[in-house]
């Protein structure tokens, strides 16, 4: 099961690297960005996220990032999806005078730029709606021949009605005269907006494999609702609640203290805060109090710090903790660790 999921994720990642003209028409570089200092940039507007407007001039081989607060106005005849702090979505072309953004679609809406949280490309290709990152880290110790490898990927998608994400992390370690170990997690969510509100409903699928806790595969599948409590250019805070079915297959070396199949409640908090051209802090906490196995509680905690040092390249410092108050006999309740990796983000 886990191998199939990894294959699907890899296929999605490779798809993002395939030239887009193989899928659909290419967007032009005729958009215009007017800066408050009087500069004018003719380019392709790619996205706005976390206070950063990403554009690609026709004379440049790579995209550049602009501080949204330094932008006076933008205009484009191409199609975009715009999100405001209340979660309301607008789609259409972009225009406007100084101090305003006019979205021309089926209806015309005039927005204050301070209330524009995200801008995403729409229309020409399915792939243009993805954004994410991928990073890798490794280390080697000669004294005991210890080698470690870390792989992490994040993939997000948004359309006029849906938001989705896949987050994966794997750590592999080998050391002389000991067994190899690995820790793999994958969390995926798909939600549909409820009306024009900050509420979304949908499904989730979370997976865990850990040699340290002797878990061959723990699969959690369920339905949930989520609320975007805070949604600004600097800070995002989401709350998730729902029900899930959990199936757990332990490795042959241990005996589980709990049932293999259980109905769990699910609660999550997802928080991120960002400083322009500096650092991003992401925290994700998932809590699983069991309904059918009374008294059993599990949680996963992930803390990531990103530091962008050049263009779309960054360093990531990560900490994780997987907790189970009724683990497999002979294994620890907490399995925690930290990693450092280098990566690249894409829009």
C-alpha positions as CSV (number, residue, x, y, z in Angstrom):
1,X,0.0,0.0,0.0
2,X,2.7,2.5,1.0
3,X,4.7,1.7,-2.1
4,X,1.7,2.6,-4.3
5,X,1.2,5.9,-2.4
6,X,4.9,6.7,-2.9
7,X,4.6,5.9,-6.6
8,X,1.6,8.2,-7.0
9,X,3.4,11.0,-5.2
10,X,6.5,10.6,-7.3
11,X,4.4,10.7,-10.5
12,X,2.8,13.9,-9.3
13,X,6.2,15.4,-8.6
14,X,7.7,14.3,-11.9
15,X,4.6,15.7,-13.7
16,X,5.5,19.2,-12.3
17,X,8.9,19.0,-14.0
18,X,7.5,18.1,-17.4
19,X,7.3,21.1,-19.8
20,X,3.8,22.5,-19.5
21,X,3.4,23.0,-23.3
22,X,3.0,19.2,-23.4
23,X,-0.2,19.5,-21.5
24,X,-1.8,22.8,-22.6
25,X,-1.2,26.3,-23.9
26,X,1.5,28.4,-22.4
27,X,0.7,31.6,-20.6
28,X,2.2,34.8,-22.1
29,X,4.6,37.3,-20.5
30,X,2.4,40.3,-21.2
31,X,1.3,41.0,-17.6
32,X,2.4,44.3,-16.0
33,X,3.4,45.0,-12.4
34,X,3.6,48.7,-11.3
35,X,5.8,49.3,-8.3
36,X,5.3,52.1,-5.8
37,X,8.7,53.5,-6.6
38,X,7.6,54.0,-10.3
39,X,9.2,50.9,-11.8
40,X,7.2,48.9,-14.3
41,X,7.8,45.2,-14.9
42,X,6.5,43.3,-18.0
43,X,6.3,39.7,-17.0
44,X,4.2,36.6,-16.3
45,X,2.5,36.8,-13.0
46,X,2.7,33.4,-11.4
47,X,1.4,33.7,-7.8
48,X,1.0,35.6,-4.6
49,X,1.6,33.7,-1.4
50,X,2.8,34.8,2.1
51,X,3.2,38.4,1.0
52,X,5.4,37.4,-2.0
53,X,4.4,38.2,-5.5
54,X,6.2,35.7,-7.8
55,X,6.7,36.9,-11.4
56,X,8.8,35.8,-14.4
57,X,10.0,38.5,-16.8
58,X,10.4,37.4,-20.4
59,X,14.1,38.3,-20.4
60,X,14.9,36.2,-17.3
61,X,15.5,32.5,-17.1
62,X,14.1,32.3,-13.6
63,X,11.3,33.8,-11.5
64,X,11.8,36.8,-9.2
65,X,10.0,37.6,-5.9
66,X,8.5,41.0,-5.1
67,X,7.3,42.3,-1.7
68,X,3.5,42.7,-2.2
69,X,3.4,45.8,0.1
70,X,5.8,47.5,-2.4
71,X,3.5,46.8,-5.4
72,X,1.2,49.6,-6.5
73,X,-1.0,47.7,-8.9
74,X,-1.0,44.8,-11.4
75,X,-2.8,44.0,-14.6
76,X,-3.3,40.9,-16.7
77,X,-5.7,39.7,-19.3
78,X,-5.1,36.1,-18.2
79,X,-7.2,34.1,-15.6
80,X,-6.4,34.0,-11.9
81,X,-7.9,32.8,-8.7
82,X,-7.9,35.3,-5.9
83,X,-8.5,34.6,-2.2
84,X,-9.4,37.2,0.5
85,X,-9.0,36.9,4.3
86,X,-12.6,35.5,4.7
87,X,-11.8,32.6,2.3
88,X,-14.0,34.1,-0.5
89,X,-12.7,33.2,-3.9
90,X,-12.8,35.4,-7.1
91,X,-11.7,34.4,-10.6
92,X,-11.0,36.4,-13.7
93,X,-8.5,38.8,-15.2
94,X,-6.8,41.6,-13.2
95,X,-6.8,45.3,-13.5
96,X,-7.1,48.4,-11.3
97,X,-5.9,51.8,-10.5
98,X,-3.5,52.7,-7.7
99,X,-4.6,51.2,-4.4
100,X,-7.1,48.7,-5.9
101,X,-7.3,45.3,-7.6
102,X,-10.2,44.7,-10.0
103,X,-11.1,41.1,-10.8
104,X,-13.1,40.8,-14.0
105,X,-14.9,37.4,-14.3
106,X,-18.6,36.6,-14.5
107,X,-18.9,39.6,-12.2
108,X,-16.5,42.5,-11.5
109,X,-15.1,42.9,-8.0
110,X,-12.9,45.6,-6.6
111,X,-10.6,44.6,-3.8
112,X,-8.2,46.4,-1.5
113,X,-4.7,44.9,-2.1
114,X,-4.4,44.6,1.7
115,X,-7.2,42.1,1.5
116,X,-5.6,40.0,-1.2
117,X,-4.1,36.9,0.5
118,X,-3.4,34.6,-2.5
119,X,-3.3,34.8,-6.3
120,X,-3.0,31.6,-8.3
121,X,-3.0,31.0,-12.0
122,X,-6.1,29.4,-13.5
123,X,-7.2,28.3,-16.9
124,X,-4.4,27.0,-19.1
125,X,-3.1,23.9,-17.3
126,X,-4.0,21.7,-14.4
127,X,-0.4,21.6,-13.3
128,X,-0.3,25.4,-12.8
129,X,-2.5,25.1,-9.8
130,X,0.2,23.1,-7.8
131,X,2.8,24.5,-5.5
132,X,5.2,22.8,-3.2
133,X,8.7,21.9,-2.2
134,X,11.1,18.9,-2.0
135,X,14.3,18.5,0.0
136,X,17.0,16.0,0.9
137,X,19.5,15.6,3.7
138,X,22.2,13.1,4.4
139,X,25.0,12.5,6.9
140,X,27.8,10.0,7.5
141,X,29.9,9.1,10.6
142,X,33.2,7.3,9.9
143,X,33.6,6.0,13.5
144,X,30.6,3.7,13.3
145,X,29.8,3.8,9.6
146,X,26.5,5.4,10.4
147,X,24.6,6.8,7.4
148,X,21.4,8.7,7.3
149,X,19.1,9.9,4.5
150,X,16.2,12.3,4.8
151,X,13.6,12.9,2.0
152,X,10.7,15.4,2.4
153,X,8.1,16.6,0.0
154,X,5.1,19.0,0.2
155,X,2.5,19.4,-2.6
156,X,-0.5,21.7,-2.5
157,X,-3.4,22.3,-4.9
158,X,-6.2,24.9,-5.1
159,X,-9.0,25.5,-7.5
160,X,-12.1,27.7,-7.2
161,X,-13.8,25.1,-4.9
162,X,-11.2,22.7,-3.6
163,X,-8.0,22.7,-1.6
164,X,-5.7,19.7,-1.3
165,X,-2.3,18.8,0.1
166,X,0.1,15.9,0.4
167,X,3.0,16.0,2.9
168,X,5.5,13.2,3.2
169,X,8.7,12.6,5.2
170,X,11.1,9.7,5.3
171,X,14.2,9.1,7.4
172,X,16.5,6.1,6.7
173,X,19.4,5.1,8.9
174,X,22.0,2.3,8.7
175,X,24.8,1.6,11.1
176,X,27.5,-1.1,11.4
177,X,26.4,-4.2,13.4
178,X,22.8,-2.9,13.9
179,X,19.6,-3.2,11.9
180,X,18.6,-0.5,9.5
181,X,15.8,1.7,10.6
182,X,13.3,3.9,8.8
183,X,10.5,6.4,9.7
184,X,8.0,7.3,7.0
185,X,4.9,9.5,7.3
186,X,2.4,10.6,4.7
187,X,-0.5,13.0,5.3
188,X,-3.0,13.9,2.6
189,X,-6.2,16.0,2.7
190,X,-8.8,17.1,0.2
191,X,-11.5,19.7,1.2
192,X,-14.3,21.5,-0.6
193,X,-15.3,25.0,0.5
194,X,-18.7,25.3,2.2
195,X,-20.4,28.2,0.5
196,X,-18.4,31.5,0.6
197,X,-17.0,30.9,4.1
198,X,-13.8,29.8,6.0
199,X,-15.3,26.3,6.5
200,X,-14.3,23.3,4.3
201,X,-15.4,19.7,4.4
202,X,-13.7,16.6,2.9
203,X,-11.5,13.6,3.6
204,X,-8.1,12.7,4.9
205,X,-5.7,9.8,4.5
206,X,-2.7,9.6,6.9
207,X,-0.1,6.8,6.9
208,X,2.8,5.9,9.2
209,X,5.6,3.2,9.0
210,X,8.2,3.0,11.8
211,X,10.8,0.3,12.5
212,X,11.5,2.0,15.9
213,X,7.9,1.5,17.0
214,X,7.6,-1.8,15.0
215,X,4.7,-0.5,12.9
216,X,4.7,-2.0,9.5
217,X,1.8,0.3,8.3
218,X,-0.8,2.3,10.2
219,X,-3.5,3.7,7.9
220,X,-6.0,6.3,9.0
221,X,-8.8,7.2,6.6
222,X,-11.6,9.5,7.5
223,X,-13.9,12.5,6.9
224,X,-13.3,15.9,8.5
225,X,-14.2,19.6,8.5
226,X,-11.7,22.4,8.7
227,X,-11.8,26.1,9.5
228,X,-9.4,28.7,8.3
229,X,-9.3,30.6,11.6
230,X,-6.5,33.0,10.5
231,X,-5.6,33.6,6.9
232,X,-3.4,36.5,6.1
233,X,-0.2,37.3,4.1
234,X,1.9,36.6,7.2
235,X,0.1,33.9,9.3
236,X,-2.2,30.9,8.7
237,X,-4.0,29.0,11.4
238,X,-6.3,26.0,10.6
239,X,-8.4,23.7,12.8
240,X,-9.5,20.3,11.8
241,X,-12.0,17.9,13.4
242,X,-13.4,14.6,12.2
243,X,-13.8,10.8,12.5
244,X,-11.4,8.2,11.0
245,X,-11.0,4.4,10.6
246,X,-7.6,3.2,11.6
247,X,-6.0,-0.1,10.5
248,X,-2.7,-1.1,12.0
249,X,-0.3,-3.8,10.9
250,X,2.6,-4.3,13.3
251,X,5.9,-5.9,12.3
252,X,6.4,-9.6,13.1
253,X,8.7,-8.8,16.1
254,X,6.0,-7.4,18.4
255,X,2.5,-7.8,19.7
256,X,0.1,-4.8,19.7
257,X,-1.7,-3.9,22.9
258,X,-4.7,-2.6,21.1
259,X,-7.1,-3.7,18.4
260,X,-6.0,-3.8,14.8
261,X,-9.0,-1.9,13.6
262,X,-10.4,1.1,15.4
263,X,-12.7,4.1,15.1
264,X,-10.9,7.3,16.1
265,X,-11.7,10.9,16.5
266,X,-9.3,13.3,14.8
267,X,-8.3,16.8,15.8
268,X,-5.6,18.9,14.2
269,X,-4.0,22.3,14.4
270,X,-1.9,23.6,11.5
271,X,-0.1,26.9,12.0
272,X,2.4,28.8,9.8
273,X,4.0,32.2,10.0
274,X,6.2,33.9,7.6
275,X,8.6,36.8,7.3
276,X,9.3,38.2,3.8
277,X,12.6,36.9,2.3
278,X,13.6,35.3,5.6
279,X,12.1,32.4,7.5
280,X,8.9,30.3,7.6
281,X,7.8,28.4,10.7
282,X,5.3,25.6,10.2
283,X,3.7,23.6,13.0
284,X,1.4,20.6,12.6
285,X,-0.2,18.7,15.5
286,X,-2.6,15.7,14.9
287,X,-4.4,14.1,17.9
288,X,-6.2,10.7,17.6
289,X,-8.2,9.8,20.8
290,X,-9.7,6.4,20.1
291,X,-13.4,5.8,20.4
292,X,-13.5,2.0,20.2
293,X,-10.3,1.4,22.2
294,X,-11.1,3.5,25.2
295,X,-8.2,5.3,26.8
296,X,-5.9,5.0,23.8
297,X,-4.4,8.3,22.6
298,X,-2.0,8.9,19.7
299,X,-0.5,12.1,18.3
300,X,2.0,13.3,15.8
301,X,3.9,16.6,16.0
302,X,5.9,18.2,13.2
303,X,7.8,21.4,13.5
304,X,9.6,22.8,10.4
305,X,11.7,26.0,10.0
306,X,12.5,27.1,6.5
307,X,15.3,29.5,5.7
308,X,15.4,30.7,2.0
309,X,19.0,31.5,1.2
310,X,18.9,31.9,-2.6
311,X,16.0,32.2,-5.1
312,X,13.7,29.2,-4.5
313,X,16.3,27.2,-2.6
314,X,16.1,26.8,1.2
315,X,17.4,25.0,4.3
316,X,14.8,23.1,6.4
317,X,15.2,22.3,10.1
318,X,12.6,19.7,11.1
319,X,11.5,18.0,14.4
320,X,9.0,15.2,14.7
321,X,7.4,13.2,17.5
322,X,5.1,10.2,17.1
323,X,3.4,9.3,20.3
324,X,1.2,6.3,21.3
325,X,0.2,5.6,24.9
326,X,-0.3,1.9,24.0
327,X,2.6,1.1,21.8
328,X,3.7,-2.4,20.6
329,X,5.1,-4.3,23.6
330,X,8.8,-3.6,24.0
331,X,8.8,-0.3,21.9
332,X,8.9,3.3,23.1
333,X,5.8,5.4,23.4
334,X,7.6,8.3,21.8
335,X,9.6,8.2,18.6
336,X,11.1,11.6,18.0
337,X,13.9,13.0,15.9
338,X,15.3,15.9,14.0
339,X,16.7,16.5,10.6
340,X,18.4,19.2,8.5
341,X,17.9,19.2,4.7
342,X,18.3,21.3,1.6
343,X,15.5,21.8,-0.9
344,X,13.7,23.7,-3.6
345,X,10.3,25.2,-3.8
346,X,8.1,25.5,-6.9
347,X,5.0,27.4,-7.9
